[in-house]
Structures are given as structure tokens and as C-alpha cells.
Amino acid sequence: MYIINNVLLMSDDSTSQSSEDDSADEELQIFLDHSLQNTKQAEIANIAMITVGNESFAKMHGLRNTEKLKLTYNKGFFEKIIPNYTDNQFFSHFRMDKETFMTLEQLLRPQINENKTTPFRKKILLTIWILASPESFRSACDRFGLSKSSGWKHFKDVLSAIKKLMPCFIKWPSYHELIESEQVFLKRCNGFRGVIGAIDGCHVLIKQPPGNANDYYNRKDFHSIVLQGTCDHSGKFIDCLIGRPGRAHDAAIFRSSRIYEKLTNAENPLLPRTLHLLGDSAYPLLINVLTPFRDSGNLAPQQIKYNVKHASIRSVIERAYGLLKGKWRRLKCLDVNSISMANNIVAAACVLHNFLIIYKQIDVLTDPLGNDSDNNETVENNTDYDEYENEEPRRKRDFIMSQL
């Protein structure tokens, strides 16, 4: 007697013979094979039902009439909820009012191919939402009723379109604009002449990149790329260098940049000798880049006063970085594997930063995000390069100090 899967199999010992025993063994083996085959078929069917849209799987195992599961996405957020946002709600989520968003939409429309399945406006709103919040990419795509693959494609397309606007929104000021910046800085600092902007570096946290990850591991013990930004009196970026490895020194990044080449071009200098940028002690002292005095504990009162005013004016770039990371919180951690993609995200955020300033959506001096130091991982170095520079920049700095 055998009991298999609640099925009773009987055998008569009194009449059993060797042939009958063989027959019973064969029947038992057939039953076991049949039971195992049914179990495997059930498992395959379950897997096939879970695997969405995998027709090749069903054909491979001979499964027929298997109804495929269809993924359902959120269809109400873009279509119903966003149109009902108040002005304050829309501004809070998308960093700009509805009228300004319409302007951005018109600027981007020629740069992006139309798609019948995904509205043009949805692509832009999705991209801004991802840039403005640390929400996972999967959740953001589901919120907008898109698959992760479709959402990623639209995100890259819109980023590329925004990046193409860089020459329009991040550009060196005209001479008239430089003089305007100088006058604004002069009023703020009460006597520090010739300032047209500030320059500094900022770390942007990234995942450990494949390949040469050591170059991107900075002194603060995380992987990063560096954004070297130069801003004017309004906190608007007038020059950006994006993507240098986090281990690189501020001075090395500066000397490899185009702005350094133009500032030191004797035949066609970027600035007249009376105007200058302000940089911290990591930067070299140049005729158009003024740095603070090295504080070894024996500074004269005039030098201390100069350093205090210098730091006060230069704080505009710190506030600009704080506002950049506060508005576009994706920059707090770029969870992407590609350095190129990380650079594109930073570039798009810088363009949108300037766009919001130009259309008066933010004020770097009054917005509380601009004063949040936690939003900014600046490149801080203690190296002072004054001893390697010529005398003319020193004389210029001494003269400005004497006028304070």
C-alpha cells in the first residue's frame, strides 16, 4: 500500500507475483512522473503570469491562452491634481509660478520632439519635479503615469534641451552690466571698489563612478564632481565650469578653465585692470582676482578690515550655491552612474537657477534657502598663493585696502 498526495494505492500480498510486482512499480513510477510534471507546469504558469508582456517565455514553455498582466500607472496626478494646484502650491512644487512656467515651456518647445503618447507639458513638469525633489526616479515616473524607461527618456530629452539654453542664460556680462554690478557691490560694501562678482567651487555628491573612481573621491570622504561658478551681484551665474573630479584643487581647476585664460590674456583681457572678481585663499592673487590676506595671527587692523569686507561681499557666491541646491535638491545626491549625465543635471540646474533670477522668481539675498549653509559643500582650502605672484596685484590690493 502506498499513499502519495492523498491517493491510496493498494497491492495484494497474497496473490502478488514477480510480474505483478513489476507492474505495480511501473504504475507507481508513472504516477510520480505525472505528479512531478503537473507541479512543474503549475510553477511555469505562475511565473509566466507574473512576467508581464513576456510572450517569448510562454512560447518557450508551450503555454497557451495565458492572459498577460498589464501594468497600470497613475493617471490622475498630471491630468487632475496639477491643474487644480493653487499658485502657491504650483510654485512650491515647481519653483516658479504658472506664468513663468509657460515662458519656459515656449523656450523648450523648439528643442524637443513632439510625442503623441506623452504630452509635451508632462515631460517638462516631470523633469522639473525630479530636479526639485529627492524622490526616487521610479516613484516620480509612477506619479506622472509613466513607466520608468519612458520617464528616463523624457527626462534626458528635456535636460538636453535645457542645456542648449546655456549660452542664452549663462554668459559673460556686457561692459554696461559689469559697471552696474560694480555700483551695486560698492553700495553694499561701502567702499570696496571694482568688484563685479565672486568665484568659488562647489562639490556635488555623486555615486562612485565606474573606472577611475579615486579621482572623484574628495578630501571630505565622498565622491563628487566640482562646479566652479562665478556670479554677479544678483547671484546669477556668469560663468560655469562643470565636471572636474572632486579630488582636484580649486586653483588647479581655475587654471584649467577658460575664464583663467581670458583673464590672463595680455592682448585681449576679459576685464579692465580696475575691475576684479573676489576669490578665497585657494585662488591665486591676480590683477583681476583679489584674495584675502593670509591670517597668521599678526594682521594689521586695515588688513583685518579688508578681509571682513572681502568675505562679506564674496558671500554672494555661497548664497548662490545654497539657493541652487535648495531649489534643485537633486543636486544633494546625483544617483546616476554616468559622469556625463551628472554633468548634464548640474548644467540644467544652473540654467534654471539663472532663469528664475531673470524672471524674478527668486532673490538670492532674501530667499532663506540662500542662507542655509547645509545646502552647500564648498571647496575649502587653506593654500595661499600670494607668495608666487608678482607685485602688481599686491599693490592693487593694498591700494583698495587703504581706501576702506
ABEGO torsion letter per residue (X at the ends): XBBBGGBBBBBBAAABBAAAAAAAAAAAAAAAAAAAAAAAAAAAAAAAAABBGBAAAAAAAGBBGBBBBBBBBBAAAAAAAAAABBAAAAAAAAGBBAAAAAAAAAAAAAABBBBAABBAAAAAAAAAAAAABABBAAAAAAAAGBBAAAAAAAAAAAAAAAAAAAAAABBBBBAAAAAAAAAAAAAAAGGBBGBAEBBBBBBBBBBBBBEBAAAABBAAGBBBBBBBBBBBAAGBBABBBBGBBAABBAAAAAAABAAAAAAABAABBABBAABBBBBBAABBBBAABBBBBBBAGABBAAAAAAAAAAAAAAAAAAAAAAAAAAABAAAABBBBABAAAAAAAAAAAAAAAAAAAAAGABBAAABAAAABAAABBBBBBABBAAAABBAAAAAAAAAAAAAX
